């Protein structure tokens, strides 16, 4: 079997972990996939660079906010050095670049498996309510705001408490107007405008991870409930669930949007009502959980991208527990030196 | 009843709801009540079974069984 060289971003396995390490672990554990992993990092301190049992080589990328030319030129340099066949972007901020440059990258022999620009826009926090209405999925009311006055108006319309969210990152629950203003300022200072104010709905929070094939079908779905989260809201312990209505919602989302690529649906389940809260256009950081219960979505996605046959089983056991843990690595300074000085581990 | 039939209950009284991911614990009486509810028995019938098994008055058993069933309802398990 030909060895595939796969570039994976999000190897920042820190307190707010990127999904990269879970994706890589899934690919490496797939018995009928022969892969070499290139870790694509934004900082020399990203732990994945030093996890040599998973990441074979690493390169530093310019930030996605840099020019498209600079970003592509760096990827082409890496392609020259290590012959990357495919890149799996796993961070929200990178997705616009990889979606926009899909054809260009493909022409250089670098495959991706990402949604279209239209699909990406449909699930944006600012458009989610409109999209959900069109495809018949319930979602909490939300308002996009860019000023203090709009924020106040949105709170008046939605009623407290509200969720105050950044367009890409961060979400806070505000119980008072003052709290909402504080979160609004915090998000604007860190991530800029717009800010989304969303109605709070009560119920159990559950998440679904999956990969859409771009034709209305899926390569597998796994639903979980987070049992324990960190102060940053990141899962630390979770359990698999089997909730027919949740799968129905996920399948409707895929069929109606013809979603292509990885996604995570964040939902609130209140008895028979399910609300779609957020759609993340990438694998979640807990993606290895799905692999651990037998649904290896990253490997299925790679196989699909290369036209290979893959196990399309959908069965997994409910009640499987996921426990995240921390780990320490002691290594030589030389790799850090190479990454810092040359921007690569070679 | 469908939700109840989906519950995974072990001999020690650990209950897992695959629909919501929630887990609960109960005692031997709770296990018995759940098991009889799964068998389609009514509260009255279960009270009769528990009063005989644990040698308590029927009225006491009926009160406990009714309380337990109400708890299941409040947890949306019934």
HADDOCK unambig.tbl for C-alpha pairs under 7 A between the chains (distance, minus, plus):
assign (segid A and resid 225 and name CA) (segid B and resid 21 and name CA) 5.86 0.50 0.50
assign (segid A and resid 239 and name CA) (segid B and resid 21 and name CA) 6.16 0.50 0.50
assign (segid A and resid 240 and name CA) (segid B and resid 21 and name CA) 6.76 0.50 0.50
assign (segid A and resid 241 and name CA) (segid B and resid 18 and name CA) 4.84 0.50 0.50
assign (segid A and resid 241 and name CA) (segid B and resid 19 and name CA) 5.67 0.50 0.50
assign (segid A and resid 241 and name CA) (segid B and resid 20 and name CA) 6.30 0.50 0.50
assign (segid A and resid 241 and name CA) (segid B and resid 21 and name CA) 5.37 0.50 0.50
assign (segid A and resid 242 and name CA) (segid B and resid 18 and name CA) 5.50 0.50 0.50
assign (segid A and resid 242 and name CA) (segid B and resid 19 and name CA) 5.25 0.50 0.50
assign (segid A and resid 243 and name CA) (segid B and resid 19 and name CA) 4.75 0.50 0.50
assign (segid A and resid 318 and name CA) (segid B and resid 18 and name CA) 5.48 0.50 0.50
assign (segid A and resid 319 and name CA) (segid B and resid 18 and name CA) 6.24 0.50 0.50
assign (segid A and resid 319 and name CA) (segid B and resid 21 and name CA) 6.96 0.50 0.50
